[in-house]
Protein backbone atom coordinates (compact mmCIF):
# COMPACT_ATOMS: atom_id res chain seq x y z
CA UNK A 1 0.00 0.00 0.00
CA UNK A 2 1.26 3.44 -0.88
CA UNK A 3 0.00 6.94 -0.37
CA UNK A 4 1.12 10.15 -2.01
CA UNK A 5 4.48 11.38 -0.88
CA UNK A 6 4.71 14.89 0.46
CA UNK A 7 6.26 16.04 -2.84
CA UNK A 8 3.50 14.41 -4.91
CA UNK A 9 0.75 15.80 -2.68
CA UNK A 10 2.22 19.28 -2.79
CA UNK A 11 2.57 19.11 -6.58
CA UNK A 12 -1.13 18.22 -6.93
CA UNK A 13 -2.31 20.89 -4.50
CA UNK A 14 0.05 23.52 -5.94
CA UNK A 15 -1.28 22.84 -9.43
CA UNK A 16 -4.88 23.11 -8.24
CA UNK A 17 -4.13 26.42 -6.54
CA UNK A 18 -2.46 27.70 -9.72
CA UNK A 19 -5.55 26.75 -11.73
CA UNK A 20 -7.51 29.00 -9.35
CA UNK A 21 -5.16 31.90 -10.09
CA UNK A 22 -2.44 31.74 -7.44
CA UNK A 23 1.16 32.08 -8.50
CA UNK A 24 3.62 29.28 -7.81
CA UNK A 25 5.08 31.29 -4.92
CA UNK A 26 1.68 32.05 -3.40
CA UNK A 27 0.68 28.40 -3.63
CA UNK A 28 3.93 27.28 -2.03
CA UNK A 29 3.47 29.76 0.83
CA UNK A 30 0.06 28.26 1.55
CA UNK A 31 1.51 24.75 1.53
CA UNK A 32 4.35 25.76 3.83
CA UNK A 33 1.93 27.45 6.25
CA UNK A 34 0.32 24.15 7.22
CA UNK A 35 3.31 23.34 9.45
CA UNK A 36 3.56 23.01 12.36
CA UNK A 37 0.48 20.84 12.21
CA UNK A 38 -2.02 19.76 14.86
CA UNK A 39 -3.44 16.23 15.15
CA UNK A 40 -6.58 17.21 13.22
CA UNK A 41 -4.36 18.55 10.46
CA UNK A 42 -2.57 15.21 10.23
CA UNK A 43 -5.93 13.50 9.77
CA UNK A 44 -6.68 15.90 6.89
CA UNK A 45 -3.19 15.55 5.42
CA UNK A 46 -3.54 11.77 5.46
CA UNK A 47 -6.90 11.98 3.69
CA UNK A 48 -5.48 14.30 1.04
CA UNK A 49 -2.70 11.81 0.43
CA UNK A 50 -5.12 8.90 0.11
CA UNK A 51 -5.34 7.48 3.64
CA UNK A 52 -8.31 7.56 5.99
CA UNK A 53 -7.33 7.71 9.68
CA UNK A 54 -8.76 8.99 12.93
CA UNK A 55 -7.29 11.22 15.62
CA UNK A 56 -6.96 8.09 17.79
CA UNK A 57 -4.92 6.45 15.02
CA UNK A 58 -2.59 9.44 14.92
CA UNK A 59 -2.12 9.37 18.70
CA UNK A 60 -1.42 5.64 18.54
CA UNK A 61 1.16 6.31 15.84
CA UNK A 62 2.92 8.81 18.08
CA UNK A 63 3.01 6.22 20.85
CA UNK A 64 3.93 3.48 18.39
CA UNK A 65 7.00 5.34 17.23
CA UNK A 66 8.65 4.18 20.43
CA UNK A 67 8.93 7.49 22.17
CA UNK A 68 10.58 9.20 19.22
CA UNK A 69 7.98 11.99 19.35
CA UNK A 70 6.50 11.69 22.82
CA UNK A 71 7.52 15.26 23.64
CA UNK A 72 4.90 16.43 21.14
CA UNK A 73 2.16 14.74 23.18
CA UNK A 74 2.21 17.70 25.58
CA UNK A 75 1.33 19.96 22.65
CA UNK A 76 -1.50 17.60 21.74
CA UNK A 77 -2.85 17.76 25.28
CA UNK A 78 -2.73 21.55 25.10
CA UNK A 79 -4.31 21.53 21.62
CA UNK A 80 -1.36 23.21 19.97
CA UNK A 81 -0.01 22.56 16.48
CA UNK A 82 3.43 21.13 17.02
CA UNK A 83 4.19 18.55 14.33
CA UNK A 84 6.85 19.43 11.77
CA UNK A 85 6.78 18.08 8.24
CA UNK A 86 9.32 15.42 9.21
CA UNK A 87 7.27 14.22 12.17
CA UNK A 88 4.13 14.11 10.03
CA UNK A 89 6.05 11.90 7.56
CA UNK A 90 7.05 9.55 10.40
CA UNK A 91 3.45 9.35 11.60
CA UNK A 92 2.02 8.70 8.12
CA UNK A 93 4.67 6.07 7.45
CA UNK A 94 3.78 4.32 10.71
CA UNK A 95 0.07 4.44 9.86
CA UNK A 96 0.67 2.86 6.45
CA UNK A 97 3.12 0.24 7.69
CA UNK A 98 0.97 -0.72 10.67
CA UNK A 99 -2.15 -1.05 8.54
CA UNK A 100 -4.05 1.38 10.79
CA UNK A 101 -5.19 3.55 7.92
CA UNK A 102 -7.51 2.57 5.11
CA UNK A 103 -7.05 3.79 1.57
CA UNK A 104 -9.52 6.37 0.37
CA UNK A 105 -11.05 6.12 -3.08
CA UNK A 106 -8.24 8.27 -4.49
CA UNK A 107 -5.70 6.23 -2.57
CA UNK A 108 -7.00 3.04 -4.15
CA UNK A 109 -6.82 4.67 -7.60
CA UNK A 110 -3.18 5.66 -7.06
CA UNK A 111 -2.38 2.10 -5.98
CA UNK A 112 -4.27 0.49 -8.86
CA UNK A 113 -3.04 2.93 -11.55
CA UNK A 114 0.22 4.57 -10.44
CA UNK A 115 0.93 5.49 -14.06
CA UNK A 116 -1.94 8.00 -13.97
CA UNK A 117 -0.31 9.97 -11.18
CA UNK A 118 3.11 9.69 -12.78
CA UNK A 119 1.72 11.03 -16.06
CA UNK A 120 0.08 14.00 -14.38
CA UNK A 121 3.19 14.86 -12.42
CA UNK A 122 5.36 14.65 -15.55
CA UNK A 123 2.95 16.85 -17.47
CA UNK A 124 2.76 19.46 -14.71
CA UNK A 125 6.52 19.56 -14.32
CA UNK A 126 7.14 20.02 -18.05
CA UNK A 127 9.20 23.14 -18.92
CA UNK A 128 6.22 24.81 -20.63
CA UNK A 129 4.26 24.81 -17.36
Backbone torsions as a table, in degrees:
resi	resn	phi	psi	omega
1	UNK	NA	137.0	177.8
2	UNK	-135.6	147.9	172.5
3	UNK	-120.1	169.6	179.2
4	UNK	-60.9	138.9	172.8
5	UNK	-72.3	168.0	177.2
6	UNK	-59.6	-43.7	-179.2
7	UNK	-62.8	-42.8	179.0
8	UNK	-64.9	-46.1	179.8
9	UNK	-59.6	-46.2	-179.4
10	UNK	-65.3	-35.1	177.7
11	UNK	-64.1	-41.2	179.8
12	UNK	-66.7	-48.6	-178.6
13	UNK	-65.8	-42.9	179.1
14	UNK	-57.5	-45.0	-179.2
15	UNK	-63.0	-42.5	178.5
16	UNK	-61.9	-42.8	178.9
17	UNK	-64.8	-36.2	177.6
18	UNK	-67.0	-37.3	177.6
19	UNK	-61.0	-33.1	178.5
20	UNK	-86.1	9.0	170.1
21	UNK	104.7	-1.2	177.7
22	UNK	-80.1	148.5	174.8
23	UNK	-75.3	167.6	176.7
24	UNK	-56.1	-46.2	-177.8
25	UNK	-64.2	-43.8	178.3
26	UNK	-62.2	-43.0	179.2
27	UNK	-63.3	-41.8	-179.6
28	UNK	-66.2	-36.9	177.1
29	UNK	-61.5	-42.8	177.8
30	UNK	-62.4	-42.8	178.6
31	UNK	-63.5	-42.7	-179.7
32	UNK	-66.4	-30.2	-176.0
33	UNK	-70.4	-10.3	-178.7
34	UNK	-77.9	-7.4	177.0
35	UNK	-111.8	141.9	0.2
36	UNK	-69.1	155.0	-171.7
37	UNK	-115.6	143.5	174.3
38	UNK	-88.0	171.2	-179.1
39	UNK	-56.9	-44.2	-180.0
40	UNK	-61.8	-34.6	176.8
41	UNK	-65.6	-36.1	178.0
42	UNK	-65.8	-38.4	176.6
43	UNK	-60.2	-44.8	178.5
44	UNK	-67.2	-40.8	177.7
45	UNK	-60.7	-44.7	179.5
46	UNK	-59.6	-45.4	-179.2
47	UNK	-61.5	-43.8	179.1
48	UNK	-62.1	-28.4	179.4
49	UNK	-90.8	-1.6	174.9
50	UNK	106.1	17.7	-177.0
51	UNK	-130.6	129.1	178.1
52	UNK	-98.1	119.0	179.3
53	UNK	-138.7	165.6	177.1
54	UNK	-109.2	170.0	175.1
55	UNK	-60.8	-38.2	178.7
56	UNK	-62.3	-38.2	176.7
57	UNK	-61.6	-42.8	-179.4
58	UNK	-63.9	-44.3	178.9
59	UNK	-63.4	-39.1	176.3
60	UNK	-64.4	-35.4	177.6
61	UNK	-63.8	-42.8	179.2
62	UNK	-59.7	-45.7	178.4
63	UNK	-66.8	-38.5	-177.5
64	UNK	-69.2	-16.4	178.9
65	UNK	-79.3	13.2	172.2
66	UNK	67.5	34.3	177.7
67	UNK	85.9	-1.1	-177.9
68	UNK	-58.5	-33.3	-177.2
69	UNK	-128.1	27.7	-178.5
70	UNK	-64.6	-26.5	178.6
71	UNK	-60.0	-30.9	-179.7
72	UNK	-71.5	-16.0	179.6
73	UNK	-61.5	-32.6	177.3
74	UNK	-61.4	-39.8	177.0
75	UNK	-63.7	-38.4	179.4
76	UNK	-63.1	-44.7	179.7
77	UNK	-59.9	-39.0	-179.8
78	UNK	-82.9	-5.2	179.2
79	UNK	75.1	24.2	-177.8
80	UNK	-96.9	147.8	172.7
81	UNK	-76.4	123.4	-175.2
82	UNK	-142.8	6.8	-174.7
83	UNK	-99.1	119.3	177.6
84	UNK	-73.1	170.2	178.2
85	UNK	-58.6	-39.1	-179.0
86	UNK	-66.2	-41.4	179.1
87	UNK	-67.3	-40.7	177.4
88	UNK	-58.5	-41.9	177.7
89	UNK	-60.2	-44.5	178.2
90	UNK	-59.3	-44.1	-178.8
91	UNK	-64.6	-47.1	-179.6
92	UNK	-64.2	-39.0	177.0
93	UNK	-60.9	-45.1	178.9
94	UNK	-60.9	-42.9	-179.2
95	UNK	-62.7	-40.3	178.1
96	UNK	-68.8	-50.0	-175.7
97	UNK	-66.3	-31.4	-179.6
98	UNK	-82.9	-13.1	-178.2
99	UNK	79.1	11.1	-178.1
100	UNK	-69.7	-32.7	-179.4
101	UNK	-92.0	154.9	175.1
102	UNK	-113.1	141.1	178.4
103	UNK	-65.7	139.2	172.0
104	UNK	-79.6	177.6	177.5
105	UNK	-57.9	-45.5	178.7
106	UNK	-66.8	-36.3	176.7
107	UNK	-61.8	-41.5	177.4
108	UNK	-64.3	-40.1	179.5
109	UNK	-61.8	-43.9	179.9
110	UNK	-62.8	-37.4	179.4
111	UNK	-72.7	-36.4	-178.1
112	UNK	-80.3	-29.4	-176.3
113	UNK	-137.6	65.5	-178.3
114	UNK	-60.9	-23.3	-179.5
115	UNK	-66.6	-26.6	177.9
116	UNK	-65.2	-47.0	178.7
117	UNK	-64.2	-44.8	-179.8
118	UNK	-58.9	-41.8	179.1
119	UNK	-63.9	-43.5	178.2
120	UNK	-63.0	-45.1	-178.8
121	UNK	-63.8	-39.9	177.0
122	UNK	-63.6	-43.4	179.7
123	UNK	-63.5	-44.1	-177.5
124	UNK	-70.3	-25.7	-179.3
125	UNK	-94.9	7.3	178.5
126	UNK	-65.0	148.5	-177.6
127	UNK	-55.1	-29.3	-177.2
128	UNK	-75.5	-11.2	-179.1
129	UNK	-95.6	NA	NA
